[in-house]
């Protein structure tokens, strides 16, 4: 069997990546925001440990799912990431949490640009 | 999503931060009504609570005077605290001065019609089966359903403006705020959310709960509620942003406060008086505690919930025979939903800070088909009867004839329930014995069963690894060292009738449900040979002659019922027979101990009185629940076994010698202790201001939509405990509103490490929502008192224990 993959030149497409770390109780809000913003997908790391302005937060507490931190990351184009930034900035005025935005590159561009934002329902 | 709408969504989230969460009546969770303000120091948060809700944050003068007169506040502690706060007057003069000070009034009269209208629409929307005619289009969500009917609401003078509202709630909310500066949005939204804090807290809970079937069927969001409320204000002719609202920021109440609340030193002195006595006794017990040779193997070990009510029955069980008891969170460490046999209802049976991760179902086994058939028969008969009565009552044509024909029968039944409830209960129990209970013929779906999984994501059953994990966690957390032939996991529930607050008396760790199912599941796990093998490999060796049983403690009557046991050896059966008799003895003793505190109960007839309370539909106080709670002790039982703690202390088993890394302590302090703080704060605030943070008298309450209660026939949802759960009568308090004291028997350095790793836990102590004292066994049981900020103090009186009237704690 011959391996031909090394002969293929993959094209890398520039996109933006956002990483968000918030307290567990804000998970619902951030997830909702990502759904509505139109990013095609995102990743959630629950039970994240780490230290911030308010001190150290242990992850993986057996009997408390609200105290530890949650980390999200998503990749999309500039406009959708900007919508997320706009939706998060007011939150961080009064809640602890951080976000990082950086340049990244992906191979399968369509995978990251295919979605439309979810509309609100009537609730 | 446009930028403005994206930001508005965040403004709604920010505005709702000040709210706590309010659970429905079926799973009443005792929670801090000021949970949204816990990031502030206690003193500032209660001042903020006063500004937002008009609620008092410290005990009333009457409560302080009663405590002072009863000697519950030590004069030396009070003098010490008054001096620290800079008060120089005499206590009597200070009480008079406090009495004369008029509390600030909260004027929300401009909102009253708006509040009434919103409460009406919320009540009809969230109805959970109480209404015969339900609101149309509920499945589309609150805003959509409201938008369809509101233009026809004749109470709204300008209702025509509601005809062309945007379809989506966020856009509707933005439209309502179009005349308000974006920089003021958050304040305006907060004003509207705190106008009906009970309903808003309920929406907050429901919109965040991922597993609530009612939310899935009839969704409601904070945005939808606010959109409806702001447009309703327009339709009444009220400004969306009332005068003065734009200036009211969170924290504004602190400005200009040049001195702390006058009641603060009184509360601290009251707390110090209780704590000093408790710590004095615990420290004395620590000095004499036998830590040497392992004790004789007990005949049976019983694990109870940490609930303060367990303390009383545990003492009497231990006195009744060679038994050892433990305290463990009453959901027995199982983060799950439970689906009972023959029911579509899925009960979340774990604390509110834990997400359910599994679903366990009760399924009919094939070992007792006769019992299953008998159960089915009786249940079907009962349901058919209930359906018949309901349809006769609600059918327009049949209702008149039904009342005419059956009035006499119902009159006799009403008289019997009023005059001889105890006798009726006995008859009912005798009849109920014919109906086999589900535990006698059902199996629990412990094995993973992917085919039974539902679309909502919770896996049915537990993997082999998970079963071993939960069993190991239980024994590690409790510091278990040797196993008796019989081990009984004992959940708890209450028995009460005609009581909307029934679930507030059930197990808080099981989200306001009885803990029996959790106990049965953990017992079944521990009887699994595969689990025992894994535990043995991990150093927890369960002898072959040990069997695990499950039971449920009825806190109203103190009866402990053993569930259907697995096959027992002759020796185990003998022990269980004796245990049943001893549990009855313990029940008699515990009921007699509780009798004096229950009005009208006599010690000699205590069991009969508790049985009557459990069945009496006119009884406003079937039991005292967790009233009195004031301490949370994490220590081996040996430390507290000789003490009578008056049912005021949560007791969690903890053995510092088997927890070198502090993992068990961290789990206890970040889990059960935090839930204890929630419960304690619910009782505290419901007591210090029952009208605002409690729910007022049961006499004038009405159940609304099967989700909550309101006073009279409308208004805000009442979120706290009723007056009768806290006071003996209008003037005589029963619950002492004291903040929780956490006591840990462990090396101080280990406790410090836990605090350093858990900022959220530490903040509760730093902001004085509860207090912490460590008894350090590595330093001669020395007492260390945690100081806000992270330092430790050693009480100066430790070297002069004889001076027991001296203040001993620097709080």
HADDOCK unambig.tbl for C-alpha pairs under 7 A between the chains (distance, minus, plus):
assign (segid A and resid 28 and name CA) (segid B and resid 208 and name CA) 6.93 0.50 0.50
assign (segid A and resid 37 and name CA) (segid B and resid 1 and name CA) 5.98 0.50 0.50
assign (segid A and resid 54 and name CA) (segid B and resid 759 and name CA) 6.42 0.50 0.50
assign (segid A and resid 55 and name CA) (segid B and resid 759 and name CA) 5.20 0.50 0.50
assign (segid A and resid 56 and name CA) (segid B and resid 756 and name CA) 6.66 0.50 0.50
assign (segid A and resid 56 and name CA) (segid B and resid 757 and name CA) 5.15 0.50 0.50
assign (segid A and resid 56 and name CA) (segid B and resid 758 and name CA) 5.86 0.50 0.50
assign (segid A and resid 56 and name CA) (segid B and resid 759 and name CA) 5.48 0.50 0.50
assign (segid A and resid 57 and name CA) (segid B and resid 757 and name CA) 5.82 0.50 0.50
assign (segid A and resid 57 and name CA) (segid B and resid 758 and name CA) 4.99 0.50 0.50
assign (segid A and resid 57 and name CA) (segid B and resid 759 and name CA) 5.64 0.50 0.50
assign (segid A and resid 58 and name CA) (segid B and resid 757 and name CA) 5.57 0.50 0.50
assign (segid A and resid 58 and name CA) (segid B and resid 758 and name CA) 5.66 0.50 0.50
assign (segid A and resid 61 and name CA) (segid B and resid 667 and name CA) 6.34 0.50 0.50
assign (segid A and resid 62 and name CA) (segid B and resid 667 and name CA) 5.99 0.50 0.50
assign (segid A and resid 63 and name CA) (segid B and resid 354 and name CA) 5.89 0.50 0.50
assign (segid A and resid 63 and name CA) (segid B and resid 667 and name CA) 6.28 0.50 0.50
assign (segid A and resid 63 and name CA) (segid B and resid 671 and name CA) 4.74 0.50 0.50
assign (segid A and resid 64 and name CA) (segid B and resid 353 and name CA) 5.26 0.50 0.50
assign (segid A and resid 64 and name CA) (segid B and resid 354 and name CA) 5.22 0.50 0.50
assign (segid A and resid 64 and name CA) (segid B and resid 670 and name CA) 6.42 0.50 0.50
assign (segid A and resid 64 and name CA) (segid B and resid 671 and name CA) 5.32 0.50 0.50
assign (segid A and resid 65 and name CA) (segid B and resid 353 and name CA) 5.80 0.50 0.50
assign (segid A and resid 65 and name CA) (segid B and resid 354 and name CA) 5.13 0.50 0.50
assign (segid A and resid 65 and name CA) (segid B and resid 355 and name CA) 6.46 0.50 0.50
assign (segid A and resid 66 and name CA) (segid B and resid 353 and name CA) 5.82 0.50 0.50
assign (segid A and resid 67 and name CA) (segid B and resid 760 and name CA) 6.42 0.50 0.50
assign (segid A and resid 83 and name CA) (segid B and resid 1 and name CA) 6.79 0.50 0.50
assign (segid A and resid 83 and name CA) (segid B and resid 3 and name CA) 6.20 0.50 0.50
assign (segid A and resid 83 and name CA) (segid B and resid 6 and name CA) 6.87 0.50 0.50
assign (segid A and resid 86 and name CA) (segid B and resid 3 and name CA) 6.10 0.50 0.50
assign (segid A and resid 86 and name CA) (segid B and resid 6 and name CA) 6.33 0.50 0.50
assign (segid A and resid 86 and name CA) (segid B and resid 7 and name CA) 5.96 0.50 0.50
assign (segid A and resid 87 and name CA) (segid B and resid 6 and name CA) 4.54 0.50 0.50
assign (segid A and resid 87 and name CA) (segid B and resid 7 and name CA) 4.69 0.50 0.50
assign (segid A and resid 87 and name CA) (segid B and resid 10 and name CA) 5.91 0.50 0.50
assign (segid A and resid 88 and name CA) (segid B and resid 10 and name CA) 6.63 0.50 0.50
assign (segid A and resid 90 and name CA) (segid B and resid 7 and name CA) 6.41 0.50 0.50
assign (segid A and resid 90 and name CA) (segid B and resid 10 and name CA) 5.87 0.50 0.50
assign (segid A and resid 90 and name CA) (segid B and resid 11 and name CA) 6.60 0.50 0.50
assign (segid A and resid 91 and name CA) (segid B and resid 10 and name CA) 5.43 0.50 0.50
assign (segid A and resid 91 and name CA) (segid B and resid 14 and name CA) 6.26 0.50 0.50
assign (segid A and resid 94 and name CA) (segid B and resid 14 and name CA) 6.98 0.50 0.50
assign (segid A and resid 120 and name CA) (segid B and resid 168 and name CA) 6.22 0.50 0.50
assign (segid A and resid 121 and name CA) (segid B and resid 168 and name CA) 6.64 0.50 0.50
assign (segid A and resid 122 and name CA) (segid B and resid 140 and name CA) 5.65 0.50 0.50
assign (segid A and resid 122 and name CA) (segid B and resid 141 and name CA) 4.84 0.50 0.50
assign (segid A and resid 122 and name CA) (segid B and resid 142 and name CA) 6.62 0.50 0.50
assign (segid A and resid 122 and name CA) (segid B and resid 143 and name CA) 5.38 0.50 0.50
assign (segid A and resid 122 and name CA) (segid B and resid 144 and name CA) 4.68 0.50 0.50
assign (segid A and resid 122 and name CA) (segid B and resid 168 and name CA) 5.93 0.50 0.50
assign (segid A and resid 122 and name CA) (segid B and resid 169 and name CA) 6.34 0.50 0.50
assign (segid A and resid 123 and name CA) (segid B and resid 140 and name CA) 6.69 0.50 0.50
assign (segid A and resid 123 and name CA) (segid B and resid 141 and name CA) 3.68 0.50 0.50
assign (segid A and resid 123 and name CA) (segid B and resid 142 and name CA) 4.74 0.50 0.50
assign (segid A and resid 123 and name CA) (segid B and resid 143 and name CA) 5.18 0.50 0.50
assign (segid A and resid 123 and name CA) (segid B and resid 144 and name CA) 6.51 0.50 0.50
assign (segid A and resid 123 and name CA) (segid B and resid 219 and name CA) 5.26 0.50 0.50
assign (segid A and resid 123 and name CA) (segid B and resid 220 and name CA) 4.55 0.50 0.50
assign (segid A and resid 123 and name CA) (segid B and resid 221 and name CA) 5.54 0.50 0.50
assign (segid A and resid 123 and name CA) (segid B and resid 224 and name CA) 5.45 0.50 0.50
